[in-house]
Amino acid sequence: MNPDTSPAPATRGRFITFEGIDGAGKSSQIAATVALLQAAGIDVDQTREPGGTALGERLRELLLHEPMHLETEAMLMFAARREHLAARIEPALAAGRWVVCDRFSDATFAYQVGGRGLARDKFDALEAWVHPGLQPDLTLVFDLDPAVAAARVASTGVHPDRFEREQRDFFERVRAAYLERARRAPGRICVIDADRAPERIRTEIERIVRERFFS
């Protein structure tokens, strides 16, 4: 991809999200994708969830480290998301900038519905309330065996948050929920085999992005 293949300026930017269980290797690929888009002359806003705003980052600390009721957890996730959308994502898209985000509502479906057992109708209601009619233009789900992911997380030496401390069966449910979500939205969600060399994954992502937005 190079500047002379950049899409024509549009009134709305593109929204790309990265998803997957902890340890799946999203972070380095997000950075590579942002660099790829910037090299093509695109103005990119890189962000994350929960977080992305001053309030969202404070809520992130609570969500990652404070025990709480499942429904409280889900509502705080969507509260942080609503602020993120209003203060950052929606203005960026309206201005024609592209947004690349580490996690969005697919993560809440995977972790809170799949992993923790939140009722789907409650998730659906929150999603419809917080971002009706808005979904990412492209979501990349990094799929990896939870045992491999756990070994990667342990190797970092970083103190795990309360999600990362969950047992393997929790991450098996999260993984299954991500794959279910992908089956329900095949036009938006691409599943990436994350158990490969980073270079191969980066090449696949570049191909997907080029085909989706530059062909």
Residue pairs with C-beta under 8 A, 6 or more apart in sequence:
1 36
1 39
1 40
1 206
1 209
1 210
1 214
2 39
2 40
3 39
3 40
3 41
5 40
5 210
5 214
6 40
6 41
6 42
6 214
7 213
7 214
9 96
10 96
11 94
11 96
12 93
12 94
12 96
13 43
13 92
13 93
13 94
13 95
13 96
13 97
13 98
13 99
14 93
14 98
14 99
14 137
14 138
14 213
15 89
15 93
15 98
15 99
15 101
15 134
15 135
15 136
15 137
15 138
16 33
16 98
16 99
16 100
16 101
16 136
16 137
16 138
16 139
16 140
16 209
17 100
17 101
17 102
17 103
17 104
17 106
17 136
17 138
17 139
17 140
18 26
18 29
18 30
18 33
18 100
18 101
18 102
18 103
18 139
18 140
18 142
19 26
19 103
19 104
19 106
19 107
19 110
19 139
19 140
19 141
19 142
19 178
20 26
20 141
20 142
20 143
20 144
20 178
20 192
20 194
21 110
21 142
21 144
21 146
21 149
21 171
21 174
21 175
21 178
22 149
22 153
22 163
22 164
22 171
23 144
23 148
23 149
23 150
23 151
23 152
23 153
24 142
24 143
24 144
24 149
24 194
25 142
25 144
25 152
25 194
25 198
25 201
26 102
26 142
27 102
28 198
29 140
29 142
29 198
29 201
29 202
29 205
30 46
30 100
30 102
32 202
32 205
33 100
33 205
33 206
33 209
34 44
34 46
34 100
36 206
36 209
37 44
37 98
37 100
37 209
38 44
40 214
42 98
43 96
43 97
43 98
44 97
44 98
44 99
44 100
45 88
45 89
45 92
45 97
45 98
45 99
45 100
46 100
46 101
47 84
47 88
47 89
47 99
47 100
47 101
47 102
48 101
48 102
48 103
49 56
49 77
49 80
49 81
49 84
49 101
49 102
49 103
49 104
49 107
50 56
50 59
50 60
50 63
50 64
50 76
50 77
50 80
50 81
50 103
51 57
51 59
51 60
51 80
51 84
52 80
52 84
52 87
52 88
52 89
52 101
53 80
53 83
53 84
53 87
53 88
55 80
55 83
56 80
56 81
56 83
56 84
59 76
59 79
59 80
60 80
62 68
62 76
63 73
63 76
63 77
63 80
64 161
64 162
64 163
65 161
65 162
66 162
67 162
68 76
70 112
70 116
70 117
70 118
71 118
71 122
73 112
73 116
74 108
74 112
74 118
74 122
74 123
74 126
75 126
77 108
77 112
78 108
78 126
78 127
78 129
78 130
81 104
81 105
81 108
81 130
81 131
82 130
82 131
85 130
85 131
85 134
88 99
89 99
89 101
90 134
92 98
92 99
93 99
101 136
104 136
104 139
105 127
105 130
105 131
105 135
106 139
106 141
106 178
106 181
106 189
108 123
108 126
108 127
109 123
109 177
109 181
110 174
110 175
110 177
110 178
110 181
111 163
111 174
111 177
112 118
112 123
113 119
113 120
113 123
113 177
114 173
114 174
114 176
114 177
114 178
114 180
115 166
115 170
115 171
115 173
115 174
115 177
116 170
135 185
135 188
136 188
137 188
137 212
137 213
138 188
138 190
138 208
138 209
138 212
138 213
139 185
139 188
139 189
139 190
140 189
140 190
140 192
140 205
140 208
141 178
141 179
141 181
141 182
141 189
141 190
141 191
141 192
142 192
142 194
142 201
143 175
143 178
143 179
143 191
143 192
143 193
143 194
144 175
144 194
144 195
145 195
146 168
146 171
146 172
146 174
146 175
147 168
148 195
149 171
150 168
150 171
153 160
153 164
179 191
181 189
182 189
182 190
182 191
190 208
192 201
192 204
192 205
193 201
194 201
